[in-house]
Amino acid sequence: MKKIGIVLGALLALAGCKPEPGEEGDPFIPIGLTAGLEAGTKALKPGPIEGNNFPANTTDVFRLTVYASNSGIPTAFGSVYDEIENAQVNSTADLGRFSLQEGPKYYPGTGEALYFYAYSPYGDYAEYNSGTAAVPPSVTYTFDGTQDILWDTVTRGIRKAAFIGGQENPDFNFQHKLMLVEFTAMASENFHPNGLEVREIWVKDVNTQVELDLVSGRMQYGARGEIGNAFVTSKDGKRVQVQEYTENQESLESFCPLMFEPQATFVIEVVLSDGTTYSDVPVSLSGSANPGASFRVNLTINRSEIVATGTVVPWDPQGDTDVTLD
């Protein structure tokens, strides 16, 4: 997916513990960080992210683990470089400028190359697992549909330059590891909703736990359950009313953004404010359900059924899936 440019980066201040000086040039060079997102998101706890950007002056926007090697991409992960393991990265007051929570770190003066592994978000729903000689580091997520899991690596091997002006630095292009689904709600042509609201939406029997391999990016899914319910609100936090029929579905307001394992079909349950429940409603998406794909599902509500259809869209929606509820 085309990288949408945010350039997050900055040379870190020259302070803190310094490595041994080199024989010539700069005696120490701080590790600079730049990054981009392949696309923004509407998830609620994405690291955080606002549109296509990590917001300025925000703590813990992503986490970083670094290894050093003289023999190519590391194959053993028991020892990180200079204690940079699951290191917290914060944005500064200047948009696009970042610093490590623990202070600046420097390229090794011994000539070793550095290899970088990053992910977002980190919180009480994420457990970091250190690597070993045989097992790469990983993060276990228990998610509720609001987390946007991001990941990227820079593994070309970056060494200290002779002078700070010639230093190469890692440039991340964070990738989405889940798919995004959001919903709209509209009455059918001959049904008048009379103030009905969508009270609950559940996506049923989906994975709610995953282990992210920080080296390969592989997602190993675990426990299954259902997600949704509390997130059926509009952007201003109000309950979403079922809108009167319109032929222009692009005018409908999207709500309830949820992120979960990419899958072309799934089942939802919809509950209206009058207690009407539509159980086991199948949803089939029209496009490829890949990591980073985004879909909008339009709910068309009748008195006796609900029908859902979905179309793949970019993070800024351009298509739909329709579901009719009778």
C-alpha positions as CSV (number, residue, x, y, z in Angstrom):
1,M,0.0,0.0,0.0
2,K,1.3,3.4,-0.9
3,K,2.9,5.2,2.0
4,I,1.0,8.2,3.1
5,G,3.6,10.5,4.3
6,I,4.1,11.4,7.8
7,V,7.7,11.9,8.5
8,L,8.2,11.2,12.1
9,G,11.7,11.8,12.9
10,A,14.4,13.6,14.7
11,L,18.0,13.3,15.7
12,L,17.9,12.8,19.4
13,A,19.6,15.4,21.7
14,L,23.3,14.7,22.3
15,A,23.1,13.8,26.0
16,G,23.3,10.9,28.4
17,C,25.6,7.9,28.3
18,K,28.0,8.1,25.3
19,P,29.9,5.2,23.6
20,E,33.6,5.2,23.1
21,P,34.8,7.9,20.7
22,G,36.0,6.9,17.3
23,E,39.4,7.7,15.9
24,E,38.0,10.4,13.6
25,G,34.8,12.3,12.9
26,D,32.0,12.6,15.4
27,P,32.8,10.6,18.6
28,F,29.2,9.6,19.0
29,I,26.1,9.8,16.8
30,P,22.5,9.6,18.2
31,I,20.0,7.2,16.7
32,G,17.5,9.2,14.7
33,L,13.9,7.9,14.0
34,T,11.7,8.6,11.0
35,A,8.5,6.8,10.2
36,G,5.3,6.8,8.2
37,L,1.9,5.1,8.2
38,E,0.7,3.2,5.2
39,A,-2.8,4.7,6.0
40,G,-4.6,6.3,8.9
41,T,-7.4,4.7,10.8
42,K,-10.6,5.3,12.7
43,A,-9.9,2.8,15.5
44,L,-10.2,4.2,19.0
45,K,-6.9,3.1,20.6
46,P,-4.4,3.0,17.7
47,G,-1.3,4.1,19.5
48,P,-2.6,6.8,19.3
49,I,-3.0,8.0,15.7
50,E,-4.9,11.0,14.4
51,G,-5.7,10.5,10.7
52,N,-2.3,9.7,9.1
53,N,-0.2,11.0,12.0
54,F,1.0,10.3,15.4
55,P,-0.1,13.4,17.3
56,A,2.5,15.8,18.7
57,N,3.4,16.0,22.4
58,T,2.1,12.5,23.1
59,T,3.7,9.7,25.1
60,D,4.1,6.1,24.1
61,V,3.2,6.4,20.4
62,F,5.2,3.3,19.5
63,R,7.6,0.8,21.0
64,L,11.1,-0.1,19.7
65,T,13.5,-3.1,20.1
66,V,17.0,-3.0,18.6
67,Y,19.6,-5.7,18.0
68,A,23.3,-5.4,16.9
69,S,25.1,-7.8,14.6
70,N,28.3,-8.1,12.6
71,S,27.0,-11.1,10.6
72,G,23.8,-9.9,8.9
73,I,20.2,-10.0,10.1
74,P,20.1,-11.5,13.7
75,T,18.9,-15.0,14.2
76,A,19.3,-15.0,18.0
77,F,17.4,-12.6,20.1
78,G,18.5,-13.1,23.7
79,S,20.6,-9.9,23.9
80,V,19.3,-6.5,22.8
81,Y,21.5,-3.5,21.9
82,D,22.1,-0.9,24.7
83,E,18.9,-1.9,26.6
84,I,16.7,-0.8,23.8
85,E,14.0,-3.4,24.3
86,N,10.3,-2.5,24.2
87,A,11.6,1.1,24.6
88,Q,8.9,3.7,24.8
89,V,9.0,6.3,22.0
90,N,7.3,9.7,22.7
91,S,6.5,12.5,20.3
92,T,7.6,16.0,21.2
93,A,5.7,19.3,21.1
94,D,6.8,19.6,17.4
95,L,4.8,17.4,15.2
96,G,7.0,14.7,13.7
97,R,9.8,14.9,16.3
98,F,10.4,12.0,18.7
99,S,12.5,11.0,21.6
100,L,13.1,7.8,23.6
101,Q,11.5,7.9,27.1
102,E,14.8,6.6,28.6
103,G,16.9,9.3,26.8
104,P,19.0,9.2,23.6
105,K,20.9,6.2,22.4
106,Y,23.9,6.1,20.1
107,Y,25.2,4.0,17.2
108,P,28.0,1.6,18.4
109,G,31.5,2.8,17.8
110,T,32.6,-0.8,17.3
111,G,31.2,-1.1,13.7
112,E,28.3,-3.3,14.5
113,A,25.1,-2.8,12.4
114,L,21.8,-2.2,14.1
115,Y,18.5,-3.9,13.3
116,F,15.2,-2.2,14.4
117,Y,11.8,-3.7,15.2
118,A,8.8,-1.5,16.1
119,Y,5.1,-1.9,16.9
120,S,2.1,0.1,18.2
121,P,0.1,0.3,20.4
122,Y,1.2,-0.7,23.9
123,G,-1.2,-0.7,26.9
124,D,-2.9,-2.9,29.4
125,Y,-4.2,-5.1,26.5
126,A,-0.6,-5.9,25.3
127,E,2.1,-8.1,26.9
128,Y,5.6,-7.9,25.5
129,N,7.6,-11.1,25.5
130,S,11.4,-10.9,25.4
131,G,13.3,-12.9,22.8
132,T,15.7,-15.8,23.4
133,A,18.5,-17.4,21.5
134,A,16.0,-19.4,19.6
135,V,12.7,-17.5,19.9
136,P,12.1,-13.9,18.5
137,P,10.4,-11.3,20.7
138,S,6.6,-11.0,20.4
139,V,3.6,-9.1,21.8
140,T,0.4,-10.8,22.9
141,Y,-2.7,-8.7,22.4
142,T,-6.1,-9.2,24.0
143,F,-8.2,-6.8,22.0
144,D,-11.8,-5.7,22.0
145,G,-12.1,-4.3,18.5
146,T,-10.8,-0.8,19.1
147,Q,-7.0,-1.5,18.8
148,D,-5.2,-0.9,15.5
149,I,-2.1,-3.1,15.6
150,L,0.8,-1.6,13.7
151,W,4.2,-3.1,12.9
152,D,7.3,-2.6,10.8
153,T,11.0,-3.4,10.8
154,V,14.2,-1.9,9.4
155,T,16.6,-4.7,8.8
156,R,19.0,-3.5,6.2
157,G,21.7,-3.1,9.0
158,I,22.6,0.5,9.8
159,R,26.1,1.3,11.0
160,K,27.6,4.5,12.6
161,A,28.8,6.9,10.0
162,A,32.0,8.9,10.2
163,F,30.2,12.2,10.6
164,I,26.7,13.0,11.9
165,G,25.7,14.7,8.6
166,G,26.3,11.4,6.8
167,Q,24.4,9.2,9.2
168,E,21.7,6.9,7.8
169,N,18.8,6.3,10.2
170,P,15.8,3.8,10.3
171,D,12.7,4.9,8.4
172,F,9.6,3.0,9.4
173,N,6.5,2.5,7.3
174,F,4.1,1.1,9.8
175,Q,1.6,-1.5,8.4
176,H,-1.9,-2.3,9.7
177,K,-2.2,-5.9,10.8
178,L,-6.0,-6.0,11.2
179,M,-8.9,-5.0,9.0
180,L,-11.2,-2.1,9.7
181,V,-15.0,-2.4,9.6
182,E,-17.5,0.4,10.2
183,F,-21.2,0.6,9.9
184,T,-24.1,2.9,8.8
185,A,-27.8,2.4,9.6
186,M,-30.7,3.3,7.4
187,A,-34.4,2.4,7.3
188,S,-35.7,0.6,4.2
189,E,-37.7,2.5,1.6
190,N,-41.2,1.7,3.1
191,F,-40.2,1.7,6.8
192,H,-40.2,4.8,9.0
193,P,-37.8,4.4,12.0
194,N,-39.6,7.0,14.2
195,G,-36.5,7.8,16.3
196,L,-35.2,4.2,16.5
197,E,-31.5,3.9,17.5
198,V,-28.9,1.2,17.0
199,R,-28.2,0.2,20.6
200,E,-25.7,-2.7,20.1
201,I,-23.7,-4.4,17.4
202,W,-21.8,-7.6,18.1
203,V,-19.4,-9.3,15.7
204,K,-19.7,-12.9,16.8
205,D,-17.2,-15.7,17.0
206,V,-14.0,-13.8,16.0
207,N,-10.5,-14.0,17.4
208,T,-9.9,-11.7,20.4
209,Q,-6.3,-12.6,21.1
210,V,-3.2,-12.6,18.9
211,E,0.5,-13.0,19.3
212,L,2.5,-10.7,17.0
213,D,6.0,-11.9,16.1
214,L,8.1,-8.7,16.1
215,V,10.7,-10.2,13.7
216,S,8.4,-11.7,11.0
217,G,5.2,-9.8,11.6
218,R,3.3,-13.1,11.7
219,M,0.0,-13.0,13.6
220,Q,-0.8,-16.1,15.5
221,Y,-4.5,-15.9,16.7
222,G,-5.8,-17.5,19.8
223,A,-9.0,-17.2,21.9
224,R,-12.3,-16.5,20.2
225,G,-15.2,-14.4,21.4
226,E,-17.3,-11.5,20.3
227,I,-16.6,-7.8,20.0
228,G,-18.7,-4.6,19.8
229,N,-21.6,-3.4,22.0
230,A,-20.3,-0.2,23.7
231,F,-18.9,1.3,20.6
232,V,-22.2,1.9,18.8
233,T,-22.0,5.6,19.0
234,S,-21.6,8.5,16.6
235,K,-18.5,10.7,16.5
236,D,-19.9,13.0,19.2
237,G,-20.6,10.0,21.5
238,K,-24.3,10.0,21.0
239,R,-26.4,6.9,20.1
240,V,-26.8,6.4,16.4
241,Q,-30.3,7.0,15.0
242,V,-31.6,4.9,12.2
243,Q,-31.8,7.4,9.4
244,E,-34.7,7.8,7.0
245,Y,-34.3,6.1,3.6
246,T,-32.1,7.8,1.1
247,E,-30.7,6.8,-2.2
248,N,-27.5,8.5,-1.4
249,Q,-25.8,6.1,1.0
250,E,-22.6,8.2,0.9
251,S,-24.4,10.7,3.0
252,L,-24.9,8.3,5.9
253,E,-22.7,8.8,8.9
254,S,-20.4,5.9,9.7
255,F,-20.1,4.6,13.3
256,C,-18.8,1.8,15.4
257,P,-15.4,1.3,13.8
258,L,-14.1,-2.1,14.8
259,M,-10.8,-3.9,14.0
260,F,-10.3,-7.6,14.0
261,E,-8.7,-10.5,12.1
262,P,-9.1,-10.1,8.3
263,Q,-11.9,-12.4,7.1
264,A,-14.3,-12.2,4.1
265,T,-17.4,-13.4,6.0
266,F,-18.6,-13.0,9.6
267,V,-21.8,-12.9,11.6
268,I,-23.3,-9.9,13.5
269,E,-26.0,-9.3,16.0
270,V,-27.8,-6.0,16.0
271,V,-30.0,-4.7,18.8
272,L,-32.3,-1.6,18.4
273,S,-33.4,0.8,21.1
274,D,-36.9,-0.8,21.2
275,G,-35.3,-4.2,22.1
276,T,-35.7,-5.6,18.6
277,T,-32.8,-8.1,18.0
278,Y,-31.5,-9.4,14.7
279,S,-29.4,-12.4,15.5
280,D,-26.9,-14.3,13.3
281,V,-26.9,-11.9,10.4
282,P,-24.3,-13.0,7.8
283,V,-22.0,-10.4,6.3
284,S,-20.1,-11.1,3.1
285,L,-17.5,-8.5,2.1
286,S,-17.0,-7.8,-1.6
287,G,-13.3,-7.4,-1.6
288,S,-10.2,-9.1,-0.3
289,A,-10.1,-9.1,3.5
290,N,-6.4,-8.5,3.9
291,P,-4.5,-6.8,6.7
292,G,-4.9,-3.1,6.2
293,A,-8.2,-3.5,4.3
294,S,-11.1,-1.3,5.2
295,F,-14.9,-1.9,4.8
296,R,-18.1,-0.2,5.4
297,V,-21.2,-2.2,6.1
298,N,-24.6,-0.5,5.5
299,L,-27.4,-1.8,7.7
300,T,-30.8,-1.4,6.0
301,I,-33.5,-2.0,8.6
302,N,-37.0,-3.4,8.1
303,R,-39.4,-4.4,10.8
304,S,-38.7,-8.2,10.3
305,E,-35.2,-8.5,8.9
306,I,-31.9,-6.9,8.5
307,V,-29.7,-7.3,5.4
308,A,-26.0,-6.4,5.3
309,T,-23.6,-5.9,2.4
310,G,-20.0,-4.7,2.5
311,T,-17.5,-3.4,0.0
312,V,-13.7,-2.9,0.5
313,V,-12.8,0.7,0.9
314,P,-9.7,2.6,1.8
315,W,-9.3,4.0,5.3
316,D,-11.2,7.0,3.9
317,P,-14.3,5.0,2.7
318,Q,-15.2,4.9,-1.0
319,G,-17.5,1.8,-1.0
320,D,-20.1,-0.1,0.9
321,T,-21.6,-3.4,2.0
322,D,-25.3,-3.4,2.5
323,V,-27.2,-5.4,5.1
324,T,-31.0,-5.3,5.3
325,L,-32.7,-5.9,8.7
326,D,-36.3,-7.0,8.6
